[in-house]
């Protein structure tokens, strides 16, 4: 679809309320991978935390700083270091003096199909948060929830006061998450999804897409979807060896072809997981059942 005609287009560059404690500013970086753009979240009022400040886009940074004029930014919180999430952090820190906290630094070469999914080499946190670590401000508390899979350093953040979870790219409100080896790990991703089922969150705020208002049901659906993809792979391999592009052409026939290279990375992640379980093996570019 033409994302310029999406209702979210009116939200680009505008800080809009999501709840009493949550506001969102949408970056103007729509794409087949980011949907209508990267959502930068502001938590609290007066003294606030900024979650995922977004890409190094001067217009987005200027809009964020203008929207927060008169308020104090105490923390800049990072879920993971892909290029559409964290690169604005140094500029926001320079303007506000806020501390950069969140995931651990992670810089890998990226040979994948997504320019926005390269790793941010500029990311330099003042504090790395581990699972269960919290930061707080007046009337709000954010607690890190380690959710590796999409990336090995991925964190979600729980807002206790609203039983809300900022899910970064671990759970998105418009599409399934790309899990791209070598850093993306399907076994870790599935374990992280199951971890969320044990929580009592009542709403998710993904960085891309709409809020998720029935999170446990939504996560169960994501787990089912991944299991269905695994079944599709095994069904194809039961007919003989296959390359990843050949499998993607069948499995994602109804998906925008621009997304097929990224889908191939997720298929690879499934195959690596299946190989670790002794179910499949690779010979050159082809995969087969063991």
N, C-alpha and C positions, 0 to 999 in steps of 0.2 A: 504494500500500500504506500501511497505518498504520505510520508510522515509529516510533511508540512501542513497537511489537512487534518491531522489528528487533533482531537480536542486538547491534548497536552501542549500543542504548539503555542497556545495562548499563555502557557505557564513559563515558557522559556524566559529566564532572567528575572522572574518574580518570586519573592518569598511568600509561600502560601501555607496557611495552617492545615495541619492534619489532625491535631488533637490539642488539648490544653497545653501539653508540654512539647509538641513536635510540630516543626515547620519544615517545608521542603523548598529548595531552589533547584530548578531543573536546568542543567547545562544544555547549551545549544549544540549538541554533538550527536544527533540522531544517526542511526546506521542500522544495517541488518543485524548487527551484533549488540548494539546498545539500546535498541528500540527507540523511544522518543528522546533518550539522552540519559546522562548520569544524574541521579538524584542526590544532591547534597542536603543532608539533614541538619537542622539546628534543634538542639534539645535544651529546654529551659527558657526562662525569660530573665532579662537583666544580666545575669551571669550565665553564659551558655557554653555548650560544647558543640563543635561542628564535626559531623561524621562524614568522611569521604569528601574532602573539599573539591575533588574533581580534577579535570585535565588542566594543563597549564594554558588556559584560554584567558587572555587579559580581560575580555568582556565578562566572562563568568566570574572571575575573581573580583572585578570592579563591582558587579551587581551584588555579589555576596557582601562585600565590605560596606557598600552603600546601604543595603537592607539592614545591616547590624549596627549602623551608626547610633551611638548612644548606649549600646550594650557592651558588656565585657566578654570577650572570648577567652575562657580559661583553658580549654583543651581543644586540640585538633586531633580527631580520633580516626584511625585508619584500619579498615577491615582487611585489605590486602593491597599489594603494590603494583597492580596493573595500571597502565598509563592513563586510563580514564577515571581513576579513583584517587591517587595520591599526589600527582605532580604539582597541584596547586598549593600544597601544604607550606613550602618555604615562603611563598609570597604572602599567604595569610598570616603566617607566623611573624614575618617581618613587619606587617602592618599592625598586628595586635599584641605581640609579645606572648601569645599563647604557647603552651607546651604541646609538642607533637608526641602522641602516645598511640599504642596499639600494637599491630603485628610486628614481627621481627623483620629486619631487612632481608630481601631476597632478590638477587640479581642473576638472571640466567640469560644466555643467548636464546633468542626466539626465532625458530625457523617456520613458525606457523602462519596461518592465513590471516591473522588479525593484527593490524598495526596497533590497535588500542590495547592489545593483550600482551605487549612487551612489558618487561619489568622496569620499574622506575629506579634508575641508578642514583637519583638525587635524594631518595628517601633516607632520612637520618633522624630517627625518633629520639626524643629525650628520655623516653621510658618505654621499654617493651613490656607488654602486658601478657601474662600467662593465663591459662584457663582459671577462672574464678577471681582474678584480680579486678578491683573496682576503682573507679574515680567518681567524684561526686561534686555537686554544686548545690545552690539553694533550691531545695525541692526536687532534686533529681539525682539518681544514681545509675551509673552504667557499669555493667559487669561483663567481662570478656567471657565468651563461650567459644572454645577452640573447635573449629569445624574444618579440618584439613580435607582436601579432596579436589576442589576446583584449583586451589594452589595449596602448597604444603604449609604456608604461613597464614592461612585464612582464619579470621576471627569474626564471629557475630557479636553483637552487643545487646544485652538485656537491659531494658528500662523498667526497673522494679515497680515504680510508682504507677505505671500503666499496664503492667504485664505485657509489654511490647518487646519485640525482638527485631533489631536492625540486622537483616540477613545478608547484606552485601550481595555477592554473586552466588552464595551457597544455595539460596532459594530465590528465584526471580519471579516477578508477578506477571510475566508475559510469555515465558519460554522455559524450556529445560536448560540446565547449566552445561556448558562445555567443560569436559574434563579432558585436558590435553597433556599427555605425557611429553617430556619425561617428568615434569614436576606434578602435573595432575595425576591423581591416583584414584581409580574407581573403587577399590576395596575401601580406602580411607573415606571416600565420598559417601558410599553407602553406609558405613559405620557412623558418619557424622549425621546423615539423615535420621538414622535410627535413634541417635542420641537426642534429637529434637523431640521425638515422640514421648520421651520421658519427662518433658517439661510441661508447664501449665500456661504457656503464653496464650494470649487471646487474640493477638494481631501481630502480623509481620509487616515490617516496612522494608521491602527490597530496594536496592539501589536502582534497579531498572524495573519499570512496570508498576502496576497498581498494588495497593495494600492487599494482604491476604487475611481475610477475616475469619476463616475456619482453618487455622494452620495445621492441626493434627490430621484432618481429612486430606488437606492439600499435600502434606508430606507423604502420607500413605499412598496417594496417587503417584507421586514422584517415584517412590520405591517400586510400585507396581510397573510403572513405565520402564524403569531401568531393567527390571526382570524380563519384561516383554522384549526389550531390545536384545538381551542376552539370548532369549529363546529364538528370536529371529536369526541371530548369528549362528547358533547351533543347528538350526534347521537348514540353513544354506550350506554349512560345512558337511552336514550329513549327506548332501548330494555330491560332494567332492570338494577338492581344494579350491579356495577362492582368494583373490586379492581384496584388499580393503576397498579400493574404488569400485570394484564389481559389487561388493556387498552394499556399499552406500547407495549405488544407483537403484538397487531394489528396495532397500529399507527406507530410503528417504525420497522416493519417487515423487511424492506430493509436496516436498519442501523446496523452497527457493534454492535454485542451483548455486547461488552465491554462498549458501551456507554449507554446501556439501564438503568443502575442505575441512571446515571445523567439525562437521559431523564425523568425518573420517578419523579425526583425532579421538573423539569419544568412542568410536568403534575400536580403535587401537587400544584405548584404556580398558575396554571390556575384554579384549583378547589377551592383554597382559594379565589381567585378573584371572581369566580362565586358564591361562598357561600356568600361573602360579598354583592353581588348584589341580593341575595335571590333566585338564580336559582337552586342551588344544596345543598345537605346536606349530612353529613357523619353519618354512624352508624357502629361503630367499624372500620374495615378496608375497608368497602364498601362505595361507594358513589352512590347517586341516585338523580333523579330530584325531586324538591320540589313540 
